[in-house]
């Protein structure tokens, strides 16, 4: 086999000390989140915005640290990967919103469910990142594989988006829920944040356990998409992990900020499909570049520009479409009132 198709050892900016420090900070932040959600309460907008600003400032500071310490290339790769992951995490939030609604999760318990989902996502991403690094070590054909996965996913996301169907979750169709119900009895009511309770001497699951299991299963699906997407931006496993971790940490707070706005981003999935397709093509071109050097390799800075451009178009187009629909609704309502008034005016009145 030609050496041009063999993968070189993966280069990483991380030292064992940096890995240890990063994982330590991550565990501290997760512990802090568990302390915050220990006493169930409904999250207000002020609290949600405060935590969201905090979790947006963290990656910004970390990205500047990477840029200053290791150079502009890792810095740009981190910020680009973070934008990709944050974009995909918003779609993740939309699915979480559907699950919380389908399981009728009380408002006071929603942040604990989201936290379980984030922890599960972090564990799964770490596993997929390690597996991805191992695959990349076997040869540059892995870039072709990752590119194909993203292109197939992009087609599916775009197909679902263009159908313009109302999204919903049927609890009875979820395999994880069916399996758990076969293994153990399930209570009808929530019991705070408890996953299991003892009823008449028998250990039973609560609806909380079912929704957490459903969230974990969606985490698996999103990990399959997101990890190859970030490997399309950087081959450094540490940066891939860092972008995933920072994007996921702020999801709990971001949910309560955006849960009303998520439905308004009507073209979000269209944009995500384009981003996944772009990164998929970038990966295929990168593989081809290692085999035929004449094939161009897409620069990371160009990738960042394309991704930010797509997200900007998605937001502007969604806002414009929502305003247009509101104007049409108001015009239709005004026309209906005018027609009703005209009917009342021209209808002859019969006297006694």
C-alpha positions in Angstrom: 0.0 0.0 0.0 1.3 3.5 -0.9 2.5 5.5 2.0 0.3 8.4 0.8 -2.8 6.6 2.0 -1.3 5.7 5.4 -2.2 7.9 8.3 0.6 9.6 10.2 0.5 9.5 14.0 -2.2 11.9 15.2 -0.7 15.2 16.4 -2.2 16.8 19.5 -1.4 19.9 21.5 -2.4 18.1 24.7 0.0 16.9 27.3 -1.0 14.5 30.1 -1.2 17.5 32.5 -3.5 19.4 30.1 -5.8 16.3 29.8 -5.9 16.0 33.6 -6.6 19.7 34.1 -9.4 19.6 31.4 -11.1 16.5 32.8 -10.7 17.9 36.4 -12.4 21.2 35.4 -15.1 19.3 33.6 -15.9 17.1 36.6 -16.0 20.2 38.8 -18.5 21.9 36.5 -20.7 18.8 36.3 -20.7 18.5 40.1 -21.7 22.2 40.3 -24.6 21.5 37.9 -25.7 18.6 40.1 -25.6 20.8 43.1 -27.7 23.5 41.3 -30.3 20.9 40.2 -30.3 19.0 43.5 -33.4 20.9 44.7 -35.9 20.7 41.8 -37.2 24.2 40.8 -38.6 25.9 37.8 -35.8 27.8 36.0 -36.4 31.5 35.5 -35.1 33.4 32.5 -32.7 35.4 34.6 -31.1 32.3 36.0 -31.0 30.6 32.6 -29.4 33.7 30.9 -26.8 34.0 33.6 -25.6 30.4 33.3 -25.7 30.6 29.5 -23.4 33.7 29.5 -21.1 31.8 31.8 -20.9 28.7 29.6 -20.4 30.9 26.5 -17.6 32.8 28.2 -15.7 29.6 29.1 -15.0 28.4 25.6 -14.2 31.9 24.5 -11.5 32.2 27.2 -10.3 28.6 26.5 -10.1 29.3 22.7 -8.0 32.4 23.4 -5.7 30.4 25.7 -5.2 27.8 22.9 -4.6 30.5 20.4 -2.1 32.3 22.6 -0.3 29.1 23.8 -0.3 26.8 20.8 -0.8 29.2 17.8 -3.5 30.4 15.4 -4.1 27.0 13.7 -5.3 25.1 16.8 -7.1 28.3 17.9 -9.1 28.5 14.7 -9.7 24.8 14.7 -11.1 25.0 18.2 -13.5 27.9 17.5 -14.6 26.3 14.2 -15.2 22.9 15.9 -17.1 24.7 18.7 -19.4 26.5 16.3 -20.1 23.2 14.5 -20.9 21.4 17.8 -23.0 24.2 19.2 -25.0 24.3 16.0 -25.6 20.5 16.2 -26.4 20.8 19.9 -29.3 23.2 19.2 -30.8 20.4 17.1 -30.1 18.1 20.1 -32.0 20.6 22.3 -35.0 20.5 20.0 -35.2 16.7 20.3 -34.9 17.0 24.1 -37.8 19.5 24.1 -39.9 17.0 22.2 -39.0 14.2 24.7 -39.8 16.4 27.7 -43.1 17.3 26.3 -44.0 13.7 25.3 -43.2 12.4 28.8 -45.0 15.4 30.4 -41.9 16.1 32.6 -42.8 18.6 35.3 -41.1 22.0 34.8 -39.2 21.6 38.1 -37.6 18.4 36.9 -36.6 19.4 33.4 -33.1 20.7 34.2 -32.2 17.4 36.0 -33.3 15.4 33.0 -31.2 17.6 30.7 -28.2 17.2 33.0 -28.5 13.4 32.8 -28.6 13.8 29.1 -25.5 15.9 29.0 -23.6 13.5 31.2 -24.6 10.6 29.0 -23.7 12.6 25.9 -20.2 13.4 27.3 -19.5 9.8 28.1 -20.7 8.7 24.6 -18.7 11.4 22.8 -15.5 10.4 24.7 -16.0 6.8 23.6 -16.7 7.8 19.9 -13.8 10.3 19.9 -11.4 7.6 21.1 -12.8 5.2 18.5 -12.5 7.8 15.8 -8.8 8.5 16.7 -8.1 4.7 16.5 -9.8 4.5 13.1 -7.8 7.5 11.8 -4.6 5.8 12.9 -5.3 2.9 10.5 -5.2 5.1 7.3 -6.6 8.1 5.6 -9.5 6.0 4.2 -11.1 6.9 7.6 -11.7 10.4 6.3 -13.6 8.9 3.3 -15.7 6.9 5.8 -16.5 9.9 8.0 -17.3 12.0 4.9 -19.7 9.3 3.7 -21.4 9.1 7.1 -21.9 12.9 7.1 -23.2 13.1 3.6 -25.8 10.3 4.2 -26.8 12.1 7.4 -27.1 15.4 5.6 -29.4 13.8 3.0 -31.6 12.4 5.7 -31.8 15.7 7.6 -32.6 17.7 4.5 -35.3 15.1 3.4 -36.9 15.4 6.8 -36.7 19.2 6.8 -38.3 19.5 3.3 -41.2 17.3 4.3 -42.3 20.1 6.6 -44.1 17.7 8.9 -45.0 18.4 12.5 -42.4 16.7 14.7 -43.6 14.5 17.5 -42.5 11.7 19.7 -44.5 8.5 20.2 -43.5 7.0 23.5 -44.8 3.6 22.6 -42.5 3.5 19.6 -39.3 4.0 21.6 -37.4 0.7 21.9 -35.6 1.8 25.1 -39.0 2.5 26.8 -40.5 -0.8 25.6 -37.5 -2.7 26.9 -37.5 -1.1 30.4 -41.2 -1.7 30.8 -40.7 -5.4 30.1 -37.9 -5.6 32.7 -39.5 -3.7 35.5 -42.9 -2.2 36.5 -43.3 1.6 36.0 -45.1 4.0 38.3 -47.8 6.3 36.9 -46.5 9.4 38.7 -43.1 11.2 39.0 -41.4 10.9 42.4 -39.2 14.0 42.3 -35.9 13.3 40.6 -35.8 9.6 41.7 -35.3 7.0 39.0 -36.7 4.1 41.0 -39.0 3.7 44.0 -40.3 0.8 46.1 -44.0 0.2 45.7 -45.6 -2.5 47.8 -42.2 -4.1 48.4 -41.4 -4.1 44.7 -38.7 -2.0 43.1 -40.3 0.0 40.2 -39.1 2.5 37.7 -40.4 6.1 37.6 -41.3 8.0 34.4 -38.1 9.9 35.1 -36.1 6.7 34.4 -37.9 6.3 31.1 -37.3 9.8 29.8 -33.6 9.6 30.9 -33.3 6.3 28.9 -34.9 7.9 25.9 -32.5 10.9 26.1 -29.5 8.6 26.3 -30.6 6.8 23.1 -30.9 10.1 21.3 -27.4 10.9 22.6 -26.1 7.8 20.7 -27.6 9.1 17.4 -26.1 12.6 17.9 -22.7 11.2 18.8 -22.6 9.3 15.5 -23.0 12.6 13.6 -21.2 15.1 15.7 -17.8 13.3 16.3 -17.1 12.8 12.5 -18.2 16.4 11.9 -15.6 17.8 14.3 -12.9 15.4 13.0 -13.6 17.1 9.7 -12.4 20.4 11.3 -9.4 19.1 13.3 -7.6 15.8 13.7 -6.5 16.5 17.2 -8.5 14.2 19.6 -8.0 16.7 22.5 -9.6 19.6 20.5 -12.4 17.3 19.4 -13.1 16.4 23.0 -12.8 20.0 24.2 -15.2 21.3 21.5 -17.8 18.6 22.4 -17.4 19.2 26.2 -17.8 23.0 25.9 -20.7 22.7 23.5 -22.6 20.3 25.8 -21.9 21.9 29.1 -24.2 24.9 28.5 -27.1 22.9 27.0 -29.1 22.8 30.3 -29.2 26.6 30.7 -29.5 27.2 26.9 -32.6 25.0 26.8 -34.5 27.4 29.1 -33.4 30.4 27.1 -34.2 29.0 23.7 -37.2 26.6 24.4 -39.6 29.2 23.0 -37.4 30.3 20.2 -36.4 26.8 19.0 -39.7 26.3 17.1 -39.2 29.7 15.4 -36.0 28.5 13.8 -37.9 26.8 11.0 -34.9 26.5 8.7 -32.5 25.1 11.3 -32.5 21.6 10.0 -32.0 22.9 6.4 -28.9 24.7 7.6 -27.6 21.8 9.6 -28.0 19.6 6.6 -25.9 22.0 4.5 -23.2 22.2 7.2 -23.0 18.4 7.5 -22.8 18.1 3.7 -20.1 20.7 3.5 -18.0 19.0 6.2 -18.6 15.7 4.5 -17.3 17.0 1.2 -14.4 18.6 3.0 -13.5 15.2 4.5 -13.7 13.5 1.1 -11.5 16.2 -0.4 -9.0 15.8 2.4 -8.8 12.0 1.8 -8.4 12.7 -2.0 -5.7 15.3 -1.2 -3.6 12.6 0.6 -3.8 10.3 -2.4 -3.7 13.0 -5.2 -1.9 16.1 -3.9 -3.3 18.2 -6.7 -6.8 17.9 -5.2 -7.4 21.0 -3.1 -7.7 20.8 0.7 -10.3 23.1 2.3 -8.7 25.5 4.8 -10.2 25.6 8.3 -10.7 29.3 8.2 -12.8 29.0 5.1 -14.8 26.3 6.8 -15.5 28.6 9.7 -16.7 31.3 7.3 -19.0 28.9 5.5 -20.5 27.6 8.7 -21.1 31.0 10.2 -22.6 32.2 6.8 -25.0 29.3 6.7 -26.1 29.9 10.3 -26.6 33.6 9.6 -28.8 32.8 6.6 -30.8 30.3 8.6 -31.5 32.9 11.4 -32.3 35.7 8.9 -34.5 33.5 6.7 -36.4 32.1 9.7 -37.1 35.6 11.2 -38.2 36.9 7.8 -40.5 33.9 7.2 -42.0 34.3 10.7 -42.7 38.0 10.1 -44.2 37.3 6.7 -46.5 34.6 8.2 -47.6 37.0 11.0 -48.4 39.7 8.5 -50.5 37.3 6.4 -52.3 36.1 9.6 -53.0 39.7 10.6 -54.2 40.6 7.1 -56.4 37.5 7.0 -57.9 38.4 10.4 -58.5 42.0 9.3 -60.2 40.8 6.0 -62.4 38.4 8.1 -63.5 41.2 10.4 -64.2 43.5 7.4 -66.3 40.9 5.7 -68.2 40.2 8.9 -68.9 44.0 9.4 -70.0 44.3 5.8 -72.4 41.4 6.2 -73.9 42.9 9.3 -74.3 46.3 7.4 -76.0 45.0 4.3 -78.2 42.3 5.9 -81.8 43.8 6.1 -83.3 43.9 9.6 -86.8 42.6 10.0 -89.1 44.6 12.3 -91.8 43.4 14.6 
